[in-house]
Amino acid sequence: MNDPIQSRVPHPFLLLLYGVIVATLMTWVIPAGEFERTLDLETGTAVVVAGTYHAVEAAPVGLMAALVAVPRGIMEGADVIAVILLVGGAFALLEQTGALSRLVSSLIYRAYHPTVVITGVSIAFSVLGAIEYMHEEIIALVPVVVMLSRRLGYGSITALAMSIGAAVVGAAFGPTNPFAAGIALHYAGLPPLSSAGLRLVTLVAGTAAWIWWTVRQAPKDNIKPDIPSSGTQQATVRDVMLLGLVLVPFVPYVYGVLRLDWGFDELSALFLVTGFAVGMVAGLNVGETMVQFIKGMETMLGAALLIGISRAISIVLIDAHVLDTVVYALAAPLDDLPTYIAAALMVPIQALLHVLLPSTSGQAVLTIPVFAPVADLLGMPRDAAVMAFQTGAVLTDVLSPTTGPFLAMLLAARVPFERWLRFAIPGMALVSLVGFAAIAFLL
């Protein structure tokens, strides 16, 4: 899409590299300082001790050290990068088999009442978003969902709301989503399923709010672009088996996290096996499966590398002993505010940052190591900072003009960007209230 706003925004890789440059320059300007830390025996995390900030000897970062910070960041984020590649590759392989398209088509054509169809499809996409942060994969499904929306008498906005809109809401609040909550919790020093019960409640409430908004606005949707329709293939038993294969690993993973101290490495291992299983059940031989699995992983490579580049920024600031100074500067203006207001202000900050950095995982790595200590200083649980990230950053994925996959979906559905914003901004504002309520409950 030749969007004039997007054309003026640098590529995410450039934005992050600019961030490394800016961080390096900051090390020559910002005074070096550190907080004292104490070990939290329950989580094993080194926690900032409020009121202990003190100056230390300056150690500004030079050019070579700044360049080396990029590969160092990739190495330090290796476990997260492996999860993104292997989990994303398995789901991309599932889409390549055509099973996912057929399953969605069968689901949406078996019911005829508009409210029932909108609710069912939205729940399905919300669940996929919550589990895998399904995003780019939806591009291929847009024409199918648009055809469904036409059959119901609605237009393409309703189709996008049922698919990518619901998936983003699910991704924002999904307790086991490794690409949003999982990464944020990891870099906040929290267990992978921290406050999982609350996140499950917010997932249900947020999805319900979005469905209500979609159903309420659907009769006003009169955009019906002339997209050629084609026959819809019904799902087979094998398609159901393939879907089950990519969902099954999350069952032992959740158990392993709760009982066996599992983390990202174990989830990656499970999906390494899953990728081959999907290919074999789909009728591919081992060689063909490997080729298609790698192609699936290639679609996730950009997001994976953003993790490392993002991490390089904090590496530069840590090496120069200025990250704690930045944390102190961010916390100081919030000291005189009530705890909830301070926590709530993190949400719009994360939303604005997401326009400049449209990589949710990269943003988590960049901002959570800063906001988690801020939460410590304000006496709020780190879960509140993570929930603010989920609410502010992830929900912005369907509002930002710098989110490439979403712009591709608008193009496929032939929906003008400004028209979508008129529909989505009030709906996402409604959903964000669920996140604010969750933050209040955590305090």
TIZAKOL-986037 format. One record per atom (N, C-alpha, C, CB): residue in one letter; x, y, z. Coordinates in steps of 0.1 Angstrom, whole numbers, plus 5000, padded with zeros to 4 digits. Each point is the difference from the previous one (the first is absolute). Glycine has a CB too. Example, Ala and Ser with C-alpha at 12.3 -4.5 7.8 and 13.67 -1.06 7.14 Angstrom:
# residues 2
A513249435078;A499150125000;A500950125000;A498149885012;S501550234981;S500950115000;S499250115008;S501249944978;
END
This chain:
# residues 443
M500949885000;M499150125000;M500950125000;M498149885012;N501650214979;N500850124999;N499450115009;N500749944976;D499450045037;D499550095009;D501050125002;D498749815012;P500850314987;P500950115001;P500650025014;P498850114983;I500549855027;I500550005014;I501149895002;I497850095008;Q501949794987;Q500949895001;Q501350034993;Q498149845002;S501850234986;S501250024992;S501050105007;S498649964980;R500950125030;R500950095007;R500649935012;R498750194991;V500849695013;V500549945012;V501149904996;V497750025011;P503549984996;P501149914996;P499649865003;P501650185005;H499149724989;H499749865002;H500349975015;H500749954976;P498649965030;P500249965014;P501549975004;P497749925000;F503050024991;F501449975002;F500850135001;F499849784988;L499950325003;L500750125001;L499650085013;L500050014975;L498749985029;L499650075012;L500849955012;L497750034990;L502549845010;L500749945011;L501550035000;L498349825001;L502250184987;L501550034998;L500250155004;L500249834982;Y498850255014;Y500150145004;Y499950015016;Y498950084978;G500349835027;G499949995015;G501349975006;G497749934998;V503149974996;V501349975005;V500950124999;V499749764993;I500250314996;I500950124999;I499650115011;I500249954975;V498550075026;V499650105010;V500449965014;V498150064986;A501849805017;A500449955013;A501550025002;A498149845000;T502650144990;T501550025001;T500350155003;T500449804984;L498950295009;L500350145003;L499650045014;L499650044975;M499349895029;M499550035014;M501049975010;M497749964993;T503149935005;T501049965010;T501150105002;T499549774993;W500650334997;W501050105001;W499450135007;W501249914979;V497550095022;V499350125006;V499449975013;V499550074977;I499849815025;I499349975012;I501049965011;I497949934987;P501950125025;P500949965011;P499949865003;P499950235009;A501249704994;A499949865004;A499549995014;A501949944984;G497449965019;G499549975013;G499349875002;G499750245002;E500149715009;E499449875003;E499150005012;E502049894989;F497150015011;F499249975012;F500649885007;F497950104990;E502049905023;E500349875007;E498949904997;E501350125018;R499049754982;R499049904997;R500049905011;R500350044976;T498649895026;T499849895009;T499449884993;T499850165020;L500549724985;L499549884993;L498649975006;L502449924996;D496750074995;D498649955003;D500149855001;D498850204989;L501149745023;L500249865002;L498949924993;L501150055022;E497750014977;E498949924994;E500249984985;E498550095017;T501950024976;T500249994985;T501449994996;T498050144998;G503049895011;G501449994996;G500450124992;G499949765001;T499350354999;T500350124992;T500750115009;T498049944985;A503050125009;A500650125007;A499150124999;A502349914995;V497250145016;V499050105000;V500750135005;V498149845004;V501550274989;V500550135003;V499650045014;V500050074976;V500949995032;V499650055013;V499850154998;V501349825013;A497450224990;A499750144998;A500850095009;A497749934993;G502650195002;G500750105008;G501549985002;G498050025012;T502649884980;T501449975001;T500850044988;T499449815014;Y500050274977;Y500750054988;Y501350085004;Y497850004987;H503349975007;H501250085003;H500950004987;H499949945025;A500950174974;A500950014989;A501149915000;A499450244999;V501149724989;V501249914999;V500950064989;V498749795008;E502550154991;E500950054990;E499549984986;E501949945015;A498250164977;A499550004986;A500849904992;A499450245002;A499849694989;A500649904991;A499350014986;A500649855020;P499650264973;P499350024987;P500449894990;P499950255004;V499149724987;V500249894990;V500650054987;V498149875011;G502950074984;G500650044987;G499449944988;G502150035012;L498450004976;L499449954988;L500049854999;L500750214989;M500549735013;M500149854999;M499149935010;M502350034991;A497750025021;A499149945010;A498650014997;A501750055017;A497950064976;A498650014996;A499649904989;A500150255006;L500949734985;L499749914989;L499949865005;L501250154984;V499749815025;V500049875006;V498849975008;V502550015001;A496950105004;A498749985009;A498949934992;A500750205013;V499349824973;V498949944992;V500249845000;V499950214986;P501249735011;P500149865001;P499949955014;P501450004980;R499050085030;R499949965014;R498549995003;R502250115006;G497049984989;G498650005003;G499349884994;G500050255001;I500449724987;I499549884993;I500349875008;I500250114978;M501049885027;M500449895008;M499249995013;M502350014990;E497650115017;E499250005013;E498649974998;E501650165008;G497849874980;G498649974998;G499849874992;G499650245000;A501449675000;A499949874992;A498849925004;A502550004998;D497249985015;D498949925003;D498650054995;D501349935020;V498650204981;V498750064994;V500050004985;V499950155020;I501249874974;I500149994985;I499649864995;I501850185000;A498749725007;A499749864997;A498549975001;A502349935008;V497150125002;V498549995001;V499350064988;V500250005025;I500250124972;I499350074989;I500249934987;I500450215012;L500749744985;L500349934988;L499249864999;L502350114999;L497849815012;L499449874999;L498550005002;L502249915009;V497350175000;V498550005001;V499450074988;V500350015025;G500350104971;G499550074988;G500149914987;G500650225011;G500549714988;G500249914989;G499049894999;G502450055001;A497249895011;A499049895000;A498650054996;A501349895018;F498350234987;F498850064996;F500050044985;F499650075024;A501549984971;A500150044986;A499949874991;A501450205006;L499249694999;L499949884992;L498549955000;L502449945007;L496950075004;L498649975000;L499250084990;L500249945024;E500150184975;E499350094990;E500449954986;E499950205016;Q501449774982;Q500449964986;Q499349874995;Q502250105005;T497449825005;T499249874996;T498650034995;T501449885016;G498150244987;G498650044997;G499149965010;G500649984976;A499849955034;A499149945011;A499350125007;A501549795002;L499350315002;L499550115008;L498950074992;L502250035012;S498050004975;S498950064992;S498849924999;S501850114987;R498349765011;R498949914999;R499249995014;R501249874982;L499650135029;L499349995013;L499250135003;L501949855008;V498750264989;V499350135002;V498850014991;V502150115006;S498049854981;S498950004991;S498949915005;S501550044981;S498849845023;S498949915005;S499350065013;S501349804991;L499550265017;L499450065012;L499050114997;L502149955012;I498350144979;I499250114997;I498849974991;I502050145003;Y498049754990;Y498949974991;Y499049905006;Y501550054981;R498749915031;R499149915006;R498950065009;R501849845000;A498350295002;A499050075008;A499450124991;A501249945022;Y497650104981;Y499450104991;Y499550125007;Y499349814986;H500550195027;H499650125007;H501250095001;H498249885013;P501750254983;P501250095000;P500750015013;P498950124982;T500349905029;T500650015013;T500849885004;T498250165007;V501249724990;V500749875004;V501349994992;V497749905005;V502350134982;V501149994991;V501150105005;V498649924981;I501150205021;I501050105005;I500649965013;I498750184988;T500449775021;T500649965013;T500949884999;T497950095010;G501749814982;G500849884998;G501350024994;G497949884999;V502150204990;V501250034993;V500950085008;V498849994978;S500750115029;S500850095008;S500749925012;S498550194994;I500749725012;I500649925010;I501149914995;I497850005012;A502049944976;A501149924994;A501250084998;A498349864989;F501650255005;F501250084997;F500650065013;F499150064978;S500149975032;S500650055013;S500849895006;S498050155003;V501549724997;V500749895005;V501449984993;V497849895007;L502150124980;L501349994992;L501050115003;L498749884982;G500750245020;G500950115004;G500649985014;G498650154986;A500649805023;A500449985014;A501149895000;A497850075009;I502149834983;I501049895000;I501250034993;I498149845002;E501850224986;E501250014991;E500250144995;E499649774993;Y499650325012;Y500150144994;Y499950004985;Y501450075019;M497549864977;M499849984985;M499850144994;M498949775003;H501950274988;H499950134994;H500249994985;H500950105021;E500449884974;E500350004986;E499249894993;E502350095005;E497549805002;E499349884994;E498650044995;E501449855014;I498050254992;I498650044997;I499950074987;I499650035024;I501550024970;I499950064987;I499449914990;I502050145006;A498449734993;A499449914991;A498649975002;A502249904998;L497350125014;L498649965004;L499050124998;L500949845016;V499650284981;V499250124999;V498949984989;V501950145008;P498449814980;P499049984990;P498949915004;P501750054983;V498749845024;V499049915005;V499050065010;V501749814997;V498850275013;V499250065010;V499250114993;V501649955018;V498950124972;V499250104993;V498849944993;V502150144997;M498149744997;M498949944994;M498949965010;M501649914983;L498850055029;L499149975010;L499250125004;L501549825009;S499250294993;S499450135004;S498950044990;S502150075012;R498349914975;R499050044989;R498849915001;R501950074985;R498349805018;R498849915001;R499150045011;R501449824991;L499250245019;L499250055012;L499350144997;L501549875015;G498950194974;G499550134996;G500850115005;G497849905001;Y503450085004;Y500950105005;Y501250024991;Y499349945023;G501650154980;G501250034992;G501349955006;G498750194991;S502449875003;S501349955003;S500550055014;S500550004976;I498950115029;I500450045014;I499649895010;I499850254993;T499049705005;T499649895009;T500949884999;T497650094999;A502849884989;A500949894997;A501350025008;A498949964977;L501750165022;L501250025007;L499850005015;L500850144980;A498149915025;A499750005014;A500049865005;A498750214998;M500649704995;M499949865004;M501349935000;M497750004991;S503250045000;S501349924999;S501150075007;S499249924978;I501550185015;I501250065006;I499650085013;I501050014977;G497950055024;G499650085012;G499949915012;G498850164986;A500549725012;A499849915011;A501349935004;A497749964993;A503250014996;A501249945003;A501050095008;A499749874979;V500250265018;V500950095008;V499550015014;V500550134979;V498249875023;V499550015014;V500449875008;V498050144992;G501949755001;G500549875006;G501550005003;G498149884988;A502650185003;A501550005002;A500450105011;A500349954976;A498950155026;A500350105010;A499849945014;A499350184985;F499749735017;F499749965014;F500349855002;F498350185001;G502149744988;G500249865001;G501149975010;G499349974977;P500449955034;P501049975010;P501149914996;P498250035016;T501749894973;T501049914996;T500750054987;T498849815011;N500850314984;N500550054987;N501550035002;N497850104994;P503149824999;P501450025002;P500650124994;P500249765001;F499150304990;F500550124993;F499650135006;F499849874980;A499350135030;A499750135007;A500249985015;A498350064981;A500749885025;A500149985015;A501249925003;A497550015002;G502849894990;G501149915004;G501450075000;G498749814990;I501550274999;I501350074999;I500050115011;I500249964975;A498750125027;A500050105010;A500249955014;A498550134985;L500949765018;L500249945013;L501449955002;L497649935001;H503050024988;H501349955001;H501050115003;H499449824983;Y500550295011;Y500950115002;Y499750095012;Y500450004976;A498449975030;A499650065013;A500549925011;A498050114990;G502649775007;G500549915011;G498849935007;G502050155003;L496949834990;L498849935006;L499949864994;L498950235004;P500449685003;P499749874995;P499250014987;P500149905023;P500050014968;P499350004987;P498550015001;P501849874991;L497650085020;L498550005001;L499650095012;L499949774990;S500950335013;S499750095011;S498650074998;S502550045003;S496749955007;S498650065000;S499249944988;S500950215011;A499349664986;A499349944989;A498550015001;A502049854997;G497550135016;G498550015002;G499550134996;G500249845018;L500450274986;L499650144997;L500150024985;L500750085023;R500349874971;R500250024985;R498949924993;R502550045003;L497149855002;L498949924993;L498750085001;L501249785006;V498650285006;V498750085001;V500150124991;V499849935024;T501350144975;T500150114991;T499849964985;T501550125017;L499049764980;L499949944986;L498549994997;L502249885002;V497050065007;V498649974998;V499350144999;V500149785012;A500250314998;A499350135000;A500350084988;A500049995025;G501350024972;G500450084988;G499449954987;G502150055012;T497949814987;T499449944988;T498550034999;T501749825000;A497650175012;A498650035000;A499750144997;A499749835017;A501150274988;A499850144997;A500250024985;A500850075023;W500249874970;W500250024986;W498949944992;W502550005004;I497049895000;I498949934992;I498850095001;I500949775005;W498850285007;W498850095002;W500150124991;W499849935024;W501450134975;W500250124991;W499949964986;W501550105017;T499049784979;T499949964986;T498549984996;T502349895002;V497050045006;V498649974997;V499250135000;V500249775011;R500150324998;R499250125000;R500350094988;R500149995025;Q501150014970;Q500450084988;Q499849934987;Q501650115015;A498249764985;A499949934987;A498950054991;A500849805012;P498050244993;P498950054991;P500450134993;P498349895014;K502750184992;K500450134993;K501149984990;K499450115021;D501149774978;D501149974991;D499449974986;D501449905018;N498750204973;N499549984986;N501150004990;N497950115008;I503349864996;I501149994990;I500149864995;I501350195011;K498449794976;K500049874994;K500850004987;K497749955010;P503750044992;P500850004988;P499849884991;P501750135013;D498649894974;D499749904990;D501249905000;D498650164986;I501549755024;I501049905000;I499549874994;I501050115021;P499649844969;P499449874994;P499949895010;P501050074978;S497949865022;S499849895009;S500349874993;S498250135012;S502149774996;S500349874995;S499449895009;S502150084990;G497849805005;G499449895008;G500849985013;G499149904979;T500250075031;T500649985013;T500149855003;T499050225008;Q502249734994;Q500249865003;Q499849985015;Q501749984982;Q497649915021;Q499749965014;Q501249935006;Q497649984994;A502550045019;A501149945008;A499949855000;A500250215014;T500949724986;T500049865001;T500549955014;T500549994976;V499449885027;V500449955012;V501550035002;V498349824999;R502550174990;R501450035001;R500350145004;R500449824983;D498850275012;D500150145004;D499950025015;D499150074977;V499949865028;V499750015015;V501249945007;V497549994997;M503149914998;M501249945006;M501250095000;M499149774993;L501050304996;L501150094998;L499950125010;L500249944976;L498650115026;L499850115009;L500349955014;L498250104986;G501349785017;G500349945014;G501549985002;G497849884999;L502950094991;L501549985002;L500750135004;L499949824983;V499750305011;V500650125004;V499550065013;V500450044976;L498549915029;L499550045013;L500549925011;L498050094988;V502249785010;V500449905010;V501250055008;V499049824986;P502150235008;P501250035008;P499750105012;P501349964979;F497750125020;F499750105010;F499549935013;F499550174983;V500049715016;V499549935012;V501249955008;V498049924988;P502950015007;P501249965009;P500850125004;P500149784989;Y499950335002;Y500850125004;Y499450065012;Y500650044976;V498149985025;V499450065011;V500249925013;V498250104985;Y501749765013;Y500349925012;Y501550015004;Y498249844992;G502750164998;G501450015003;G500350135007;G500549864980;V498950255016;V500250135007;V499649995014;V499750124978;L499249825025;L499450005013;L500749905009;L497950064991;R502649835003;R500549895009;R501549974998;R497749904999;L502850134989;L501449954997;L501050114997;L498949804991;D500750325012;D500950124998;D500450014985;D500849985023;W498349994968;W500350024986;W500050144996;W499049784995;G501650254993;G500150134994;G499950004985;G501350085020;F499350024974;F499950014985;F500849894993;F499850245003;D501249715003;D500849894993;D499149874998;D502150095010;E497149885000;E499249885000;E498950024989;E500549955024;L498950174976;L499050034990;L500549994986;L498850155016;S502449904982;S500749994987;S500149864996;S501250225004;A499349695005;A500249864997;A498749934996;A501950005016;L497050044991;L498749944997;L499650034986;L499450015024;F500850124972;F499650044986;F500949964989;F498950195011;L502449774993;L500849944990;L499549874995;L502050115011;V497549814999;V499349874997;V498750034993;V501149895019;T498150214985;T498750034994;T500150034986;T499350085022;G501750004974;G500250044986;G500149884991;G501150215008;F499749704996;F500249884992;F498749915000;F502550005005;A496850005006;A498849925001;A498950064990;A500649945024;V499350194976;V499150064991;V500249974985;V499850195017;G501549824979;G500449974987;G499749854996;G501750185002;M498649735007;M499849864997;M498649974999;M502149945012;V497050114997;V498649975000;V499450074987;V499949985025;A500650134971;A499550074988;A500449924987;A500150225012;G500749684989;G500449924988;G501350034994;G497649994996;L503250095011;L501350044995;L501149905005;L499350244999;N501749744993;N501149915006;N500950095008;N499949854980;V501150085026;V500950075010;V500750124993;V500349795013;G500250204975;G500750104993;G499150124997;G501549834991;E497350145004;E499050114997;E499550075013;E499349874979;T500650055031;T499650065013;T501050105005;T498749805005;M502650164994;M501150095004;M500050134992;M501349805007;V498550184980;V500150124991;V498850105004;V501049864982;Q497850085020;Q498850095003;Q500150065014;Q498649864984;F502050065025;F500150045014;F501050125000;F499549775009;I501650224984;I500950114999;I499450124994;I501949844999;K497350144990;K499350124994;K499150075010;K500149884978;G499250045030;G499250055011;G500850085010;G498449814997;M502750145006;M500950075010;M500550134994;M500649795011;E499750214976;E500550124993;E499050125002;E501249854983;T497550125017;T499050115002;T500250065014;T498449894984;M502250045025;M500150055014;M501450065003;M498349835007;L502650164983;L501450045002;L500150145004;L500749824984;G498650275009;G500150145003;G499650035014;G499550054977;A499449905028;A499550025013;A501049955010;A497749994993;A502949895004;A501049945009;A501250095002;A499249774993;L501450284996;L501250085000;L499750135007;L500849894980;L498050165019;L499750135007;L500249995015;L498450054982;I501449825023;I500249985015;I501550035003;I498249825000;G502750134992;G501450025004;G500450154998;G500549774993;I499050294996;I500450144998;I499450095012;I500149964975;S498750015029;S499450075011;S500849995012;S497749974990;R502749905013;R500849975012;R501350085000;R499049775001;A501650264987;A501250074999;A499950145006;A500649874980;I498350195020;I499850135005;I500250005016;I498450064981;S501049845025;S500149995015;S501449965003;S497649955003;I503149974989;I501349955002;I501050125001;I499549784989;V500350325001;V500850125000;V499850085013;V499950004975;L498950025029;L499750085011;L500549935013;L498050094988;I501949785013;I500549935011;I501550005001;I498049854999;D502750134990;D501450005000;D500650145005;D500049834981;A499250275016;A500550145003;A499550045014;A500050064976;H499249855031;H499450035013;H499150125000;H502149915010;V497250114979;V499050114999;V498649955000;V501750144988;L498049735010;L498649965000;L499350035013;L500749814984;D500050175027;D499350035013;D499850155001;D501149815010;T499750274984;T499750155000;T498850034992;T502450045002;V497449894987;V498850024992;V498749955008;V501449974978;V498849925028;V498949955009;V499650105010;V500749764996;Y500350295011;Y499850105010;Y499350134995;Y502149915012;A498350134976;A499450124994;A498649974996;A502250074991;L497449815004;L498749974997;L499149995012;L500849874980;A499850085031;A499249975012;A499750135008;A500949785001;A500150324998;A499950125008;A498750084998;A502450015000;P497150014987;P498850084998;P498849935006;P501050104980;L499049765021;L498949935005;L499949985015;L500149884978;D500950175029;D500149975014;D498850075008;D502449994997;D497250124998;D498950085007;D498649964995;D501650195003;L498349714988;L498749964995;L499549885008;L500650094977;P498149895023;P499549875006;P500549894992;P497950115008;T502349774998;T500649894994;T499249964987;T500849925022;Y497950084979;Y499249954988;Y500250104988;Y498349895015;I501750244988;I500250104989;I501349984994;I498550165012;A502549824996;A501449974994;A500049884992;A501050115020;A498349784984;A500049884992;A499250024988;A500249865021;A498750214980;A499150034988;A500750084989;A498049995015;L502950104990;L500750094990;L501049914992;L499850205016;M500649694988;M500949914992;M499349954988;M501149935021;V497550064979;V499349954988;V500250094988;V498349905016;P501350234985;P500250094988;P501450014996;P498050125007;I503049875002;I501450014997;I500449884991;I500550125021;Q499049764983;Q500349884992;Q499350014986;Q500249875021;A498650194978;A499350014988;A500750094990;A497949975012;L502650154993;L500850094992;L501349934995;L499050205012;L501649734997;L501349934996;L499749904989;L500950045023;H498049904977;H499749894990;H499850064986;H498949875018;V500750254981;V499950064987;V501450024994;V498050125006;L503049915002;L501450014995;L500749864999;L500150235011;L499549684997;L500649875000;L498949894999;L501950085014;P497749894974;P498949904998;P500349865002;P499150164984;S501849815024;S500449865004;S499649985015;S501949984982;T497149945021;T499649995013;T501149935009;T497649984992;S503049925002;S501049935008;S501250095002;S499249784991;G501250294998;G501150105001;G499850115010;G500649954977;Q498150105023;Q499750105010;Q500049955014;Q498650114983;A501049765019;A500049955014;A501449995005;A498049874995;V502950094996;V501449985004;V500650145003;V500349794987;L499350315006;L500550145001;L499550075013;L500250014975;T498449975027;T499450095011;T499849935013;T498950114982;I500949765018;I499749935013;I501150005009;I498549854988;P502850145008;P501150015010;P500150145006;P501249834987;V498150275007;V500050145005;V498850015010;V501150094979;F497749875016;F498850025008;F499849915011;F499050084980;A501649805020;A500049915011;A500650065012;A500049804985;P501350255014;P500650075012;P499250125004;P502249924993;V497250154998;V499150125003;V498949955009;V500650124979;A498849775018;A498949945008;A500649975014;A498949904980;D502350055021;D500649975013;D500150135008;D501349814991;L499150295003;L500250135007;L498750065004;L502050044987;L496949935006;L498750065004;L499249915009;L500050114978;G500649775025;G499349915009;G498949934994;G500650155018;M499449834969;M498949924993;M500649874995;M498850224994;P500449685004;P500649874995;P500450024986;P498549875016;R502550054980;R500550014986;R498949954990;R502449975009;D496749954996;D498949964991;D499250114995;D499949795013;A500050324995;A499350124996;A500750074988;A499150035023;A502249974977;A500850064989;A499849914988;A501650105016;V498449774985;V499849914989;V498650024994;V501649845010;M497450174999;M498650024995;M499950134993;M499149865019;A501650244985;A500050134993;A500649994987;A500150125022;F500949804977;F500749974987;F499049934990;F502349995011;Q497149904995;Q499049934991;Q498950084995;Q500649805013;T498950294996;T498850084996;T500450114991;T499049955022;G502150124980;G500450114992;G500649964987;G500450125020;A500649784980;A500749974988;A499249914990;A502150025013;V497449864992;V499449904992;V498850054993;V500949835015;L498250244992;L498750054995;L500350104989;L498849965021;T502350114979;T500450104990;T500349934986;T500850155018;D499449724982;D500349934988;D498950024989;D501349835013;V497550204990;V499050034990;V499650144999;V499149775005;L501850325000;L499850144999;L501250084994;L498549985020;S502649954980;S501350074996;S500250004985;S500949945022;P499550174972;P500350004986;P501349944996;P498650204998;T502149755012;T501349944998;T500049855001;T501150215008;T497849734994;T499849865001;T499849944986;T499150025024;G502049934970;G499949954986;G499049894997;G502350064999;P497649835009;P499149904998;P498550055000;P501649845009;F498150255001;F498750055001;F499650084987;F500250005025;L500850094971;L499750074988;L499849914988;L501450195009;A499349704990;A499749904989;A498649955001;A502449945000;M497150045012;M498649955002;M499050104995;M500849865019;L499450274985;L499250114995;L499950004985;L500550135021;L500749854973;L500150004985;L499249884994;L502250125001;A498049765005;A499349884995;A498450025002;A502049865006;A497650215004;A498650025002;A499450124994;A500349885021;R500650214973;R499750124994;R499250105009;R499949884978;V500750135034;V499450095010;V501050125002;V498849805012;P500750324986;P500850125003;P500550005014;P498850134982;F502449915020;F500650015014;F499250095009;F502249954990;E497450175005;E499350095009;E498649955004;E501350194989;R498149735001;R498749955004;R500149895010;R499250054977;W501849875022;W500349905011;W500250065013;W500949854983;L499950265018;L500250075012;L498750055007;L502350064991;R496849995001;R498750045005;R499349895007;R499950184982;F500249705013;F499449895006;F500849945012;F499049944978;A502350055020;A500949935010;A500450085012;A500849874981;I499450265018;I500450085011;I499149995012;I501250154984;P497549875014;P499049995012;P500049865005;P498650194991;G501449715000;G500049865005;G501249965008;G498749954980;M502550095015;M501249975008;M500150085013;M501149944978;A498350185022;A499950075012;A499249935010;A500350224988;L498649725008;L499149925009;L500849885005;L497950084987;V502849855004;V500749885005;V501150045009;V499649894978;S501150235020;S501050045009;S499650035014;S501150104981;L497649925021;L499450025014;L500249875008;L498450174991;V501549725002;V500349875006;V501449995006;V498349894985;G502650165007;G501450005004;G500250095012;G500749954977;F498750175023;F500150095011;F499449945013;F499950204984;A499049735014;A499449945012;A500949895005;A497750044991;A503049885000;A500949905005;A501250065008;A499349864980;I501250265015;I501050075007;I499650045014;I500950084978;A497949975023;A499550045013;A499949885009;A498750194989;F500949695006;F499849885008;F501449965005;F498049934987;L503050095005;L501449955004;L500650095011;L500349914977;L499250215024;L500650095010;L499549985014;L500250174982;
END
